[in-house]
Amino acid sequence: MKKILLLGAIFIKIVSCSTRNVAVDYDRDFNFELNKTYSFVQADNLGLNDLDSARLFSSIEKGMLYRGFKQSNEANLTVQVKPEEYVSKQQNSNVGIGMGTGGYGFCGGVSVCIPIMSQKLNQNYTVSMFSDGRLVWEGILKIQMPLKASPEVRAENIQKGVLKMLKDFPPQAKK
């Protein structure tokens, strides 16, 4: 019985996990080594709550600083962030409970299937970098987590997602 409870707890933990998907594209002719300063384009309303917005910008700033880029009023790169947030319902999986009997020449069984529905918070961020009005780098980050995720989980997901998005930033110059 303890094994069943342990497996059930592990299953619930796996079902409630967060995911982060990243896609990146950039101008292969642009030399990022010569452009080490950036500034943010401030949008009036990002559509995020102030806490998630602060988490996102802080994560981008840390990631850029770690890669040798500095925020400046007279920047070479302009960073624009376009977020999207929505709640989705999804059926993650089913739990099946089965019983059966069997004997030589005769088998029988009963099975019950219970769908598990959960609401997920989906946050999609498009981070674009421009130089003189020309798009030179774009990263898309998609995060999915439980709707009622704690502030720690939200901050961790945003931080890990931004780090994943900036993992290979800046791209190597064309040789």
C-alpha positions as CSV (number, residue, x, y, z in Angstrom):
1,M,0.0,0.0,0.0
2,K,2.9,2.4,0.8
3,K,4.3,1.8,-2.7
4,I,1.0,2.8,-4.3
5,L,0.9,6.0,-2.2
6,L,4.5,6.8,-3.1
7,L,3.9,6.2,-6.8
8,G,0.8,8.3,-6.6
9,A,2.7,11.2,-5.0
10,I,5.4,10.9,-7.6
11,F,2.8,10.9,-10.4
12,I,1.1,14.0,-9.0
13,K,4.5,15.8,-8.7
14,I,5.3,15.0,-12.4
15,V,1.9,16.1,-13.6
16,S,2.2,19.5,-11.8
17,C,5.7,20.3,-13.1
18,S,6.5,23.4,-15.1
19,T,7.8,23.4,-18.6
20,R,10.0,26.0,-20.4
21,N,10.4,26.1,-24.2
22,V,12.7,28.4,-26.0
23,A,13.3,29.5,-29.6
24,V,16.0,31.9,-30.8
25,D,16.8,33.6,-34.1
26,Y,19.4,36.3,-34.9
27,D,21.0,38.3,-37.7
28,R,24.2,36.3,-38.6
29,D,25.8,39.4,-40.1
30,F,25.5,41.5,-36.9
31,N,28.5,41.8,-34.6
32,F,27.4,41.7,-31.0
33,E,31.0,42.1,-29.7
34,L,31.0,45.7,-30.9
35,N,27.6,46.5,-29.3
36,K,27.8,45.9,-25.6
37,T,25.2,48.3,-24.3
38,Y,21.4,48.0,-24.2
39,S,18.3,49.8,-23.0
40,F,14.7,48.6,-22.6
41,V,11.8,50.0,-24.6
42,Q,9.2,50.7,-22.0
43,A,5.7,49.7,-23.0
44,D,2.7,51.3,-21.3
45,N,1.0,48.1,-20.3
46,L,2.8,44.8,-20.6
47,G,-0.3,42.8,-19.6
48,L,1.6,41.2,-16.7
49,N,1.2,41.9,-13.0
50,D,3.9,44.1,-11.6
51,L,5.6,41.3,-9.7
52,D,6.0,39.1,-12.8
53,S,7.1,42.1,-14.8
54,A,9.8,42.9,-12.2
55,R,10.9,39.3,-12.2
56,L,11.2,39.2,-15.9
57,F,13.2,42.4,-16.3
58,S,15.4,41.5,-13.4
59,S,16.2,38.1,-15.0
60,I,17.0,39.7,-18.3
61,E,19.2,42.3,-16.7
62,K,21.2,39.6,-14.8
63,G,21.5,37.5,-17.9
64,M,22.8,40.4,-20.0
65,L,25.2,41.6,-17.3
66,Y,26.6,38.0,-16.9
67,R,27.3,38.1,-20.7
68,G,29.1,41.4,-20.5
69,F,26.3,43.7,-21.6
70,K,25.5,46.9,-19.7
71,Q,22.3,48.8,-19.5
72,S,22.8,52.4,-20.7
73,N,20.7,55.5,-21.7
74,E,22.9,55.7,-24.9
75,A,22.7,52.1,-25.9
76,N,23.6,50.3,-29.1
77,L,20.8,47.7,-28.6
78,T,17.2,48.3,-27.8
79,V,15.4,45.5,-26.0
80,Q,11.6,45.1,-26.4
81,V,9.6,42.6,-24.4
82,K,6.1,41.5,-25.5
83,P,4.4,39.2,-23.0
84,E,1.3,37.2,-23.3
85,E,-0.4,35.4,-20.4
86,Y,-3.4,33.1,-20.4
87,V,-4.9,30.2,-18.4
88,S,-5.6,26.9,-20.1
89,K,-7.4,23.8,-19.0
90,Q,-5.8,20.6,-20.0
91,Q,-6.3,17.0,-19.4
92,N,-2.8,15.9,-18.3
93,S,-3.5,12.2,-18.0
94,N,-5.8,9.5,-16.8
95,V,-5.6,7.4,-13.7
96,G,-6.7,3.9,-14.2
97,I,-7.8,1.5,-11.4
98,G,-8.3,-2.1,-12.4
99,M,-9.2,-5.3,-10.8
100,G,-9.3,-8.7,-12.3
101,T,-9.5,-12.4,-11.7
102,G,-8.2,-15.2,-13.7
103,G,-8.0,-18.9,-13.9
104,Y,-7.3,-21.6,-16.3
105,G,-9.6,-20.9,-19.3
106,F,-11.4,-18.0,-17.7
107,C,-10.5,-14.3,-17.2
108,G,-12.4,-11.3,-16.1
109,G,-11.8,-7.7,-15.0
110,V,-13.2,-4.3,-14.2
111,S,-11.5,-1.0,-14.9
112,V,-12.3,2.6,-14.0
113,C,-10.6,5.6,-15.7
114,I,-10.5,9.0,-14.0
115,P,-9.4,12.0,-16.1
116,I,-7.2,14.5,-14.3
117,M,-8.0,18.1,-15.4
118,S,-5.8,21.0,-14.3
119,Q,-5.5,24.7,-15.0
120,K,-2.2,25.9,-16.2
121,L,-0.8,29.4,-16.3
122,N,0.9,30.0,-19.7
123,Q,3.3,32.9,-20.1
124,N,4.8,33.6,-23.5
125,Y,7.6,36.2,-23.8
126,T,9.0,37.6,-27.0
127,V,12.3,39.4,-26.4
128,S,13.5,41.4,-29.4
129,M,16.7,43.3,-29.8
130,F,17.1,46.1,-32.3
131,S,20.0,48.1,-33.6
132,D,19.2,51.3,-35.4
133,G,15.6,50.0,-35.9
134,R,16.7,46.7,-37.4
135,L,15.9,43.4,-35.7
136,V,19.1,41.6,-34.8
137,W,18.1,39.0,-32.2
138,E,14.8,37.5,-31.1
139,G,14.1,35.0,-28.4
140,I,10.7,33.4,-27.6
141,L,10.2,31.9,-24.2
142,K,7.1,29.8,-23.3
143,I,6.5,28.9,-19.7
144,Q,3.7,26.7,-18.4
145,M,3.2,26.2,-14.7
146,P,0.4,25.4,-12.3
147,L,-2.2,28.2,-12.0
148,K,-1.7,28.7,-8.3
149,A,2.1,28.4,-8.4
150,S,3.9,30.1,-5.4
151,P,5.9,33.3,-5.9
152,E,9.1,31.2,-5.5
153,V,8.0,28.8,-8.3
154,R,7.0,31.7,-10.6
155,A,10.4,33.5,-10.0
156,E,12.3,30.3,-10.5
157,N,10.5,29.5,-13.8
158,I,11.1,33.0,-15.2
159,Q,14.8,33.0,-14.1
160,K,15.5,29.5,-15.6
161,G,13.6,30.3,-18.8
162,V,15.5,33.6,-19.4
163,L,18.8,31.8,-18.7
164,K,17.8,29.1,-21.2
165,M,16.9,31.7,-23.7
166,L,20.2,33.6,-23.3
167,K,22.3,30.5,-23.0
168,D,24.0,31.0,-26.4
169,F,23.8,34.8,-26.3
170,P,25.6,36.6,-27.8
171,P,25.8,34.6,-31.0
172,Q,29.3,34.2,-32.4
173,A,30.2,36.6,-35.2
174,K,30.2,35.3,-38.8
175,K,33.7,34.2,-39.8
